[in-house]
Amino acid sequence: MSDVNITVQVHCLKPSWISYEKNKYRLFINDEMLVERSWIWDINTVIHEDIWVDLAPTTVNSISIESILEPGDSTAKFLLMNLKVNNDPVVIDYNSEQSELSFKI
């Protein structure tokens, strides 16, 4: 196991009134929750997460985001982009709703 620095951008796709809702997101690495944050910004804001974890260098790992919607009928969509592992960009074929990214150290 080794200390690994993971940086990733969190984007909100919709709705335009997102800052008036009380939505949150959670970030997981390999199904372990590391971060829970309230989204209090508009859709033009990008959050840069910077996380340190202890991971095995030979396994495929994943980072994922989960939406916690309030109100329950919210249409908020969060996605991950621009993943870097130890400051090296991870080449990923992004789509418009990427909620999980895999990587190997």
N, C-alpha and C positions, 0 to 999 in steps of 0.2 A: 504494500500500500504506500501511496505517496500523496503529499499535499498537492492539490490541483486547483488552479484558479480558473473559474468559469465566469465569463461575462456574456450577457445576452440582453437584447433590447425587448421590452414589453410594449406592444402597441395595442391600442383599442380601435377596432374598426367601426363600431357604431354603438349606440345612436348618437346623434349630434348633441343631445341634451344629457349626455352621460354624467357631466359634473353635478347635476341636480339629483342624481340617484345615489344610493349608498352601496354600490357594488364593491366587491373585493376580488382579489385573485390570490391563488396559492401556487407557489413553485415547488416542484418535486424533483429530486434527483434520484433515479432508480426507486421510485415509489416512496421515498422518504421526504416528508414535507419539511422544507427549510425556511420558507418565507410565506407570510400572509400579510397583504397590504390592502388598504382601502384605496380605491381609485377616486380621487377628488378633482381630477383635471379634465380638460376637454379632450376631444379626439385628436387634436394636433400635438399632444404631448407624448413624448417617448421616455420611458423609464429605463435607465441603464442599471441592471442588476449586476453586482460584483460579488461572487460567492466563492468561498474557499471550502473545499471538501477533501476527504481522504478516500481515494479510489484506487482500485487495482489497475495496473497499467495494461493488462492483457485482455480485459473484458470490454464488451460493448456496453456503453452506458446510455442513459437517456435523461433528458430534462423535459419536463412537461408543465403546462399551466392549466389550472382549473378555475373556472369562474364561480364565484359565490354571488348570486344575483339577488338584489333587493331594490325594488320589489320583485316578487317571484316571476312576474310576467315580463321582466326586463329583456331586451333584445341585445344586451351588451355582448360583444365578442372580443376576446383578447387573443393575441397571437405573439409568437416568439420569432425574432429575426436577429441576424448578425451575431451568431454564436461564435465565441472564441474560447479556446482551451489553452491555457498557459500563454495567452496573448497571440496564439496562432489561429487565424480564421478557419472555421470548419466549413468545407464546401458542401453545401446542401442545396438540393433543388427545391426552393421554397414555393409554396402555393399560397393563396390568399388567406387561408385559415389554418396555418401551421401551429398546432397546439402541443406537439411533441417532436423533439429533435434527438436523433441518436448520434453518438460520437464514440471514438476510441482514442485513448491517450497514446 
